[in-house]
Every structure is written in structure tokens, then in C-alpha cells.
Amino acid sequence: MSRIYSRIVGTGSYLPAKLVTNDDLAKTMDTSDEWISARTGIRQRYIAEPDQTSSDLAFEAAKNALVSAGKSASDVDLILVATSTPDFVFPSTACLLQKKLGVHGCAAFDLQAVCSGFVYALATADKFIRSGQHKCALVVGAEVFSRILDWNDRGTAVLFGDGAGAVVLTADSTPGILGSVLHADGAYSDILSVPGNVCGGKVIGSPFLQMDGQAVFKFAVRVLDEAARETLDQCGLTIADIDWLIPHQANVRILEATAKRLGMDSSKVIITVDRHGNTSAASVPLALDVAVRDGRVRPGHKVMLEGVGGGFTWGAALVQM
């Protein structure tokens, strides 16, 4: 009996219509395009309208991925949505997406690993498909981080944007997800968090994102390097076998430092943080879709996808397109 693998057969993404440049932010806070771009590489980001939710963005990205895959929503038998900004406490954003897609009965759930969420979800969907119980998975990263930002804090508010990215995974006799690793360490939970919750109809603690930027930078560069190498070891491959590196799009300095630490030429790193800002769980699938549609990532290419985020969580997946 032949082994079952999973392959990415379609990608899609979606950005809200509202474009906010660094100059726009400078009109309302003590910052400038030069200050933001020099420290982060970010020049603009997209912000959802007040009535746009994560499931709305996920729906548009999912539709684009399904078209790319040549699939209909009725083909999907598993929906995973990675998000830290769900529409509600419950039902899950995945169930709301399922409703918007007009499908019924398949498994659907959210996965919360912050900026590592998409890599976690992709690795999870891969294992579901390898089990033989599912044949077509829709994996989405969708965020409206603008809702959890203190817009008076230039140290965090300038970094993030809203958006969604999606892939369609199908069962195949040829490996597509070549290997993956996932890790977490709650001992670092205090360096990046939104330390609030709702109790009795009131917000307890802080509803805004808080971050120790220097600690996050050092941690991210180290674990992104380690996760990539661990995944390659798992696959019996080397750095030279990677065609493209797509790390979580947090900060261009982290992307450059990660590539340098891996010994990869910067020309092999897909960078979209300048256009999108940090879109958390949406950043990796957004960047992948951009690179697929502009022709850089092509069938047969090996692409290393990496995430690192609050928790702290981190992981990588090596994908052959």
C-alpha cells in the first residue's frame, strides 16, 4: 500500500482596502517614515475596516486559494484557521469561515500559536492528511491585529497590519510537505503578549499588545536558525537545497539576520514586510502567495517556511511546491 503525503496545490491571499503609510501614521503619532523604515523595513500596512473581521479576510483568501487549486469549497474536508484575533470567543473563526464558504459537516477549528500559527496549522493539516482520514485541507492564517494595538505606542503600533493568506493541501502519493518541526517555551511568555481577558463583561488586565523588542529579536533569530536546520536534518537535506526562505515577516532586520546566520544569500529570502507590515499568522502564507503569483516560487522549488511568535512558539516546514 502506497504512503500518503500532502501537497500544496493552491495559494491565495487578501488584504483590506485601507492602505496606511508611515507618513499617514506620522500625522497622528510621534514618528516618521525614516524612523520606522530604518528600524523595521516597513513602509506601509493594510488596516481592516471596523466591520471587517478575521473570518471576512479568511473567506477572501480562501476563495483565491481554492481558485488557484482548481477546487471548490465542497471538496474541502478539513478547515484550520490560525489566528490570534478571532471574531468571537466562540464559535471559532474556522466555523464562521465554513459557514461563509457554504460547506457543512467537515472538521473545522482554530489554532492559536500567534505568529507561528500558520506553520503550526500547516504541520497539523499535513498530519491529518497523512492519517488517511482527510483528503483536502484549507489552511488559513488571518489576523486583524489593528484591534489589539495601542495606537499611541509608536514602538508597537507601527509594526503590524491586517490580512489573510491561505493554502489548499491535498493528499498525494508524492511528498509535498517534506518535513516540519514545532516548538514552544512558555518561560518566555512575558516578552510578547496581550495580557488581558474578559471577565464579567469587563476587560481584566491589558487588551493591548506588549513587547520587549530586543528580547524578541534575539530569540527570533536564534530559533529561526535552529528550526530550519532541524527540519533540514529531518529531511536529509542541506541549506544549499533550499530554493527560497520565507520566514515570518516581523522585521526586515530579523529576516536579514536569519539568512546570514543560515549562510543563505539574501536574494533567496522572500520579503513582504515592507508592504504588509507584520500580519502575524497571515504573514507566511501572504508572502508565499505573493512569490507564487509573481513567478519566483515555481513547481519543484523547495521552500522553507518559518514562524516565531508569542508563547513563545516557533517552527518550520520544508515544502516542495
ABEGO torsion letter per residue (X at the ends): XBBBBBBBABBBBBBBABBBBAAAAAAABBBBAAAAAAAAGBABBBBBBAABBAAAAAAAAAAAAAAAAGBBAAABABBBBBBABBABAOBBAAAAAAAAAGBBGBBBBBBBAEAAAAAAAAAAAAAAAAAGABABBBBBBBBBAAAABBAABAAAAAABBBEBBBBBBBBBABBABABBBBBBBAAAAAABBBBBBBBGGBBBEBABBBBBAAAAAAAAAAAAAAAAAAAAAAAGBBAAABABBBBBBABAAAAAAAAAAAGBBAAABBBAAAAAEBAEAAAAAAAAAAAAAAGABBBGBBBBBBBBBBOBBBBBBBBBX
